[in-house]
Amino acid sequence: LKSELFGNEVKNPIGIAAGFDKDAEVYNSLFKLGFGFVEVGTVTPLKQNGNKKPRVFRLEEDQALINRLGFNNSGSDVVSNRIKKNKPIGLLGVNIGPNWNSENRIKDYLVGFNKFCDLANYITINISSPNTDNLRDFHNLSELENLLDKILDEKKKLNKNVPIALK
C-alpha cells in the first residue's frame, strides 16, 4: 500500500484529516496506529476557543452529526513549539486558517505559513469552514487568486519548497 504524497513515500494512502488533532498533541501516536499521514489543525495565529457550546449536535433520525466547532485551537506559537519538541515520525501536514475576529485574514494565513513552513511536510490553506463567518468569501475567484498569490509570493520570497494544498 506504499504511496507517494507530495514527493514523499508513505506507508499507506490512509491519513487523518485536520480537526482530529487540532493542537498537534497526538500526531506521532496516530502514525504509530498506522496512518500514512496526519494533518493537524486548523491552526490560527492566536488561540481561540471556537464557537459557543454546544457545538456538536446529533440528528438521530438522520443518523448524522452537525459540527459547529469553529477553529478552536491553542494558536500557532503553542502548536509550532509542540512540533519542534516532538519531531514527527511520519508525513505531517499543518492546516492553517484565520482567527474569527481577524482584520486581515490574508495576513493570518501568511503568519501560519511562516510559522509552519519549516516544520510541516505540507501546508493546507483552509477556506472551507462553514463555521467561520465570511471565510467562504475566498471561494470567489478573485479573492482566492489574491490569497494564493500572496502565499506563493511569500513561499518564493522565503525560498521554501513546502507543498501547498487547498481545502
Rosetta silent file (secondary structure, phi, psi, omega in degrees, C-alpha in Angstrom):
SEQUENCE: LKSELFGNEVKNPIGIAAGFDKDAEVYNSLFKLGFGFVEVGTVTPLKQNGNKKPRVFRLEEDQALINRLGFNNSGSDVVSNRIKKNKPIGLLGVNIGPNWNSENRIKDYLVGFNKFCDLANYITINISSPNTDNLRDFHNLSELENLLDKILDEKKKLNKNVPIALK
SCORE:     score description
SCORE:     0.000 S_00000001
   1 L     0.000    4.019  179.423    0.000    0.000    0.000 S_00000001
   2 L   -53.572  138.948 -178.130    3.001    2.286   -0.100 S_00000001
   3 E  -138.152  172.862  176.362    2.082    5.525   -1.806 S_00000001
   4 E  -120.461  133.973  178.073    3.572    8.873   -2.645 S_00000001
   5 E  -135.667  119.023 -179.052    2.217   12.159   -1.352 S_00000001
   6 L    54.585   37.424  177.702    3.888   15.456   -2.227 S_00000001
   7 L    79.882    6.542  178.826    7.013   13.572   -3.292 S_00000001
   8 E  -113.400  139.277  176.257    7.241   11.655   -0.011 S_00000001
   9 E   -80.447  132.515  175.487    6.726    7.933    0.402 S_00000001
  10 E  -120.543  151.891 -176.732    4.058    6.986    2.934 S_00000001
  11 L   -59.997  -33.723  179.647    3.314    3.519    4.330 S_00000001
  12 L  -159.484  164.806 -175.728   -0.237    3.688    3.017 S_00000001
  13 L   -85.422    9.714 -178.190   -2.631    6.202    1.480 S_00000001
  14 L   -97.984  116.493  179.380   -4.869    6.410    4.556 S_00000001
  15 E  -121.540  179.788  176.055   -4.357    9.556    6.560 S_00000001
  16 E  -120.799  130.056 -174.254   -6.241   11.548    9.121 S_00000001
  17 L   -78.888  165.226  174.713   -7.519   14.991    8.241 S_00000001
  18 L   -57.412  151.389  179.617   -7.310   18.183   10.236 S_00000001
  19 L   114.818  -31.526  178.859   -9.859   18.509   13.000 S_00000001
  20 L   -80.483  -50.989 -179.858   -8.935   15.411   14.976 S_00000001
  21 L  -110.808   69.737 -174.213   -5.587   16.607   16.329 S_00000001
  22 L   -59.762  -34.198 -173.168   -6.267   20.342   16.297 S_00000001
  23 L  -108.591   16.871  177.968   -3.405   21.202   18.667 S_00000001
  24 L    55.902   52.101 -178.919   -0.725   18.749   17.466 S_00000001
  25 L  -104.104  -24.886 -172.841   -0.895   16.665   20.616 S_00000001
  26 L  -134.012   17.936 -175.227   -1.130   13.097   19.288 S_00000001
  27 H   -59.963  -39.855  179.495    0.165   13.032   15.692 S_00000001
  28 H   -68.199  -33.595  174.284    3.020   10.615   16.452 S_00000001
  29 H   -63.968  -37.080  178.011    0.589    8.279   18.222 S_00000001
  30 H   -67.480  -37.859  174.397   -1.566    8.380   15.088 S_00000001
  31 H   -61.525  -42.160 -179.480    1.462    7.459   12.964 S_00000001
  32 H   -65.455  -26.930  175.424    2.101    4.535   15.318 S_00000001
  33 L   -74.229  -13.170  175.716   -1.504    3.413   14.790 S_00000001
  34 L   115.099    0.902  178.478   -0.663    3.111   11.094 S_00000001
  35 L   -65.646  139.143 -179.097   -1.868    6.278    9.437 S_00000001
  36 L   -74.815  -29.385  176.134    0.183    7.126    6.360 S_00000001
  37 E  -153.508  157.057  179.754   -0.049   10.866    7.004 S_00000001
  38 E  -134.714  134.836  175.864   -1.550   13.161    9.616 S_00000001
  39 E  -115.012  121.272  179.147   -2.793   16.721    9.201 S_00000001
  40 E   -95.452  161.756  178.310   -3.030   18.819   12.373 S_00000001
  41 E   110.491 -168.157   14.880   -5.107   21.938   12.885 S_00000001
  42 E   -76.287  133.946 -179.246   -6.805   24.047   11.780 S_00000001
  43 E  -107.173  132.152  176.692   -4.295   26.361   13.484 S_00000001
  44 L  -107.520  161.729 -179.748   -4.874   30.103   13.722 S_00000001
  45 L   -55.773  -45.626 -178.609   -2.259   32.738   14.595 S_00000001
  46 L  -112.133  153.024  176.400   -3.770   33.362   18.031 S_00000001
  47 L   -56.781  142.695  171.108   -5.509   30.991   20.418 S_00000001
  48 E  -149.087  151.965 -173.297   -9.255   30.860   20.071 S_00000001
  49 L   -86.727  -12.479 -175.760  -11.981   28.893   21.795 S_00000001
  50 L    85.705 -169.018 -177.173  -14.169   28.159   18.794 S_00000001
  51 L   -74.946  162.462  179.330  -17.909   28.575   18.705 S_00000001
  52 L   -62.898  146.908  178.283  -20.122   28.607   21.797 S_00000001
  53 L   -83.368  151.031   -0.760  -21.103   25.233   23.214 S_00000001
  54 L   -74.951  147.352 -175.673  -22.872   23.038   22.433 S_00000001
  55 L  -116.778  -11.101  179.372  -21.042   22.725   19.117 S_00000001
  56 E  -124.811  129.791 -176.987  -21.853   19.174   18.074 S_00000001
  57 E  -125.899  135.382  178.461  -25.417   18.021   17.532 S_00000001
  58 E   -97.814  131.268  175.525  -26.679   14.532   16.871 S_00000001
  59 E  -108.752   87.800 -172.929  -29.550   14.067   14.413 S_00000001
  60 H   -58.092  -43.813 -177.621  -30.723   10.597   15.395 S_00000001
  61 H   -61.283  -35.670 -179.788  -33.429   10.361   12.749 S_00000001
  62 H   -92.201   -3.068 -175.471  -30.931   11.203   10.001 S_00000001
  63 L    51.029   52.761 -174.906  -28.118    9.183   11.601 S_00000001
  64 E  -141.395  166.391  173.660  -25.929   12.264   11.312 S_00000001
  65 E  -124.827  147.613  170.538  -23.911   14.784   13.280 S_00000001
  66 E  -113.044  128.770 -178.624  -23.645   18.529   12.850 S_00000001
  67 E  -111.414  120.429  175.872  -20.263   20.012   13.740 S_00000001
  68 L  -126.954   47.030 -174.258  -20.077   23.711   14.550 S_00000001
  69 L   -68.272  -41.982 -168.709  -16.713   23.689   16.286 S_00000001
  70 L    79.810 -171.906 -178.656  -15.046   26.611   14.563 S_00000001
  71 L   -94.723   61.829  176.561  -11.258   26.778   14.640 S_00000001
  72 L   -71.755  124.563 -178.822  -10.777   26.074   18.335 S_00000001
  73 E  -166.245  169.077 -175.961   -7.024   25.686   18.908 S_00000001
  74 L   -85.573   -3.354  179.350   -4.145   26.843   21.101 S_00000001
  75 L    95.439  160.133 -171.458   -2.634   29.162   18.470 S_00000001
  76 H   -66.555  -32.791  178.872    0.371   28.947   16.180 S_00000001
  77 H   -64.318  -48.864 -178.915    3.050   29.567   18.833 S_00000001
  78 H   -62.922  -47.093 -176.929    1.893   26.691   21.053 S_00000001
  79 H   -65.874  -43.404 -179.704    1.353   24.294   18.147 S_00000001
  80 H   -65.084  -37.854  177.448    4.673   25.079   16.451 S_00000001
  81 H   -64.536  -36.977  176.551    6.531   24.615   19.751 S_00000001
  82 H   -62.356  -43.357 -178.873    4.877   21.209   20.212 S_00000001
  83 H   -66.790  -39.904  178.304    6.007   20.119   16.758 S_00000001
  84 H   -61.587  -38.402 -177.171    9.553   21.386   17.396 S_00000001
  85 H   -80.865  -19.809 -174.810    9.716   19.406   20.664 S_00000001
  86 L  -131.844   79.663 -175.034    8.147   16.239   19.235 S_00000001
  87 L   -53.099  128.127  179.563    9.654   15.567   15.813 S_00000001
  88 L   -62.578  139.376  178.058    7.099   13.916   13.514 S_00000001
  89 L   -99.748   10.154  178.342    7.820   10.276   12.663 S_00000001
  90 L  -152.929 -171.716 -178.262    5.711   10.435    9.529 S_00000001
  91 E   -74.061  114.178 -175.197    4.352   12.806    6.897 S_00000001
  92 E  -112.202  126.550  171.717    2.868   15.760    8.779 S_00000001
  93 E  -106.598  151.351  174.595    0.607   18.399    7.310 S_00000001
  94 E  -123.708  125.103  179.903   -0.476   21.581    9.058 S_00000001
  95 E   -95.505  124.301 -176.594   -3.853   23.106    8.236 S_00000001
  96 E  -117.179  150.795  177.878   -3.913   26.891    8.716 S_00000001
  97 L  -154.540  174.594 -179.908   -6.698   29.430    8.933 S_00000001
  98 L   -88.599  156.092  170.177   -7.514   32.929   10.164 S_00000001
  99 L   -67.716  149.993 -175.097   -8.771   33.926   13.569 S_00000001
 100 L   -61.858  -30.390 -176.249  -12.512   34.575   13.595 S_00000001
 101 L  -104.410   19.915 -177.598  -12.028   38.239   14.517 S_00000001
 102 L   -63.479  139.785  174.036   -9.122   38.938   12.191 S_00000001
 103 L   -89.405  -13.848  179.940   -8.994   42.303   10.498 S_00000001
 104 L  -145.921   90.699 -174.882   -6.718   40.887    7.793 S_00000001
 105 H   -65.092  -35.451  177.840   -7.292   37.229    7.009 S_00000001
 106 H   -61.639  -42.245  176.826   -4.607   37.086    4.335 S_00000001
 107 H   -58.995  -40.609  178.339   -2.092   38.277    6.924 S_00000001
 108 H   -60.662  -42.829  177.550   -3.290   35.467    9.233 S_00000001
 109 H   -63.214  -38.946  179.195   -2.632   32.886    6.524 S_00000001
 110 H   -66.634  -37.122  174.981    0.841   34.357    5.988 S_00000001
 111 H   -60.034  -47.380  179.029    1.544   34.122    9.731 S_00000001
 112 H   -61.817  -44.603  179.185    0.564   30.454    9.618 S_00000001
 113 H   -59.145  -48.904 -178.820    2.628   29.781    6.526 S_00000001
 114 H   -62.203  -38.110 -176.628    5.706   31.414    8.042 S_00000001
 115 H   -68.973  -32.960 -170.469    5.250   29.606   11.359 S_00000001
 116 H  -114.333   -3.729 -174.384    4.950   26.119    9.820 S_00000001
 117 L   -63.828  -23.595  177.083    6.818   26.163    6.500 S_00000001
 118 L   -97.480   -4.553 -175.428    9.927   24.633    8.117 S_00000001
 119 L  -109.102  -24.744 -173.807    8.013   22.185   10.328 S_00000001
 120 L  -104.229  152.518  172.265    5.422   20.631    8.021 S_00000001
 121 L   -80.130  -21.545  172.603    5.739   18.334    5.031 S_00000001
 122 E  -159.556  158.563  178.774    2.843   20.273    3.512 S_00000001
 123 E  -123.719  132.557  176.942    0.552   23.135    4.468 S_00000001
 124 E  -105.335  128.973  176.642   -3.183   23.214    3.832 S_00000001
 125 E   -91.771  113.525 -175.886   -4.921   26.552    3.356 S_00000001
 126 L   -93.800  111.270  175.577   -8.401   26.171    4.874 S_00000001
 127 L  -119.538   13.619 -169.000  -11.031   28.309    3.162 S_00000001
 128 L  -111.164   -2.274 -176.165  -13.925   25.897    3.539 S_00000001
 129 L   -66.685  121.642  175.017  -15.125   26.062    7.143 S_00000001
 130 L   -77.137   -5.501 -175.751  -18.810   26.973    7.271 S_00000001
 131 L   -93.624    0.546  178.503  -18.267   27.718   10.967 S_00000001
 132 L  -118.123  113.621 -176.227  -16.124   30.825   10.415 S_00000001
 133 L   -52.094  133.102  174.078  -18.090   33.863    9.261 S_00000001
 134 L    66.082    4.742  179.450  -17.178   35.117    5.789 S_00000001
 135 H   -62.810  -33.959 -177.803  -14.357   32.592    5.341 S_00000001
 136 H   -73.749    1.424  171.057  -16.047   31.320    2.213 S_00000001
 137 H   -58.993  -27.230  178.682  -15.544   34.737    0.634 S_00000001
 138 H   -70.816   -5.312  173.844  -12.315   33.127   -0.570 S_00000001
 139 H   -75.311  -19.415  173.530  -14.454   30.901   -2.815 S_00000001
 140 L   -66.502  128.708 -172.494  -14.839   33.969   -5.012 S_00000001
 141 H   -54.807  -43.593 -177.899  -12.226   33.502   -7.746 S_00000001
 142 H   -68.565  -37.283  176.807  -10.622   36.936   -7.412 S_00000001
 143 H   -65.907  -42.357  179.097  -10.395   36.613   -3.608 S_00000001
 144 H   -65.271  -44.747  178.812   -8.904   33.129   -3.918 S_00000001
 145 H   -60.473  -40.972  178.696   -6.397   34.217   -6.552 S_00000001
 146 H   -62.310  -46.374  178.580   -5.322   37.123   -4.349 S_00000001
 147 H   -60.163  -50.344 -177.631   -4.841   34.818   -1.341 S_00000001
 148 H   -66.009  -36.402  175.577   -2.903   32.207   -3.308 S_00000001
 149 H   -59.749  -43.735 -179.118   -0.755   34.872   -4.991 S_00000001
 150 H   -65.828  -41.818  178.981    0.226   36.241   -1.563 S_00000001
 151 H   -64.583  -46.290 -178.648    1.024   32.760   -0.218 S_00000001
 152 H   -67.871  -34.599  174.521    3.067   31.836   -3.296 S_00000001
 153 H   -62.148  -42.942  179.430    4.896   35.188   -3.192 S_00000001
 154 H   -65.250  -41.716  178.201    5.817   34.516    0.441 S_00000001
 155 H   -59.872  -43.421  179.441    6.915   30.994   -0.407 S_00000001
 156 H   -68.508  -44.230 -179.407    9.153   32.329   -3.172 S_00000001
 157 H   -58.875  -40.466 -178.670   10.496   35.189   -1.038 S_00000001
 158 L   -86.060   -4.655 -178.072   11.462   32.735    1.731 S_00000001
 159 L    55.860   48.944 -179.691   12.751   30.191   -0.804 S_00000001
 160 L  -103.757  144.769 -176.529   10.614   27.440    0.749 S_00000001
 161 L  -109.556   10.133 -176.518    9.726   24.265   -1.061 S_00000001
 162 L   -65.821  131.026  176.807    6.848   23.128    1.153 S_00000001
 163 L   -67.105  149.550  178.923    3.823   21.964   -0.888 S_00000001
 164 E  -116.122  131.530  173.907    0.569   23.869   -0.524 S_00000001
 165 E  -116.044  159.353 -179.488   -2.860   22.231   -0.510 S_00000001
 166 E  -125.040  130.225  177.879   -6.222   23.991   -0.564 S_00000001
 167 L  -122.976    0.000    0.000   -9.282   22.903    1.391 S_00000001
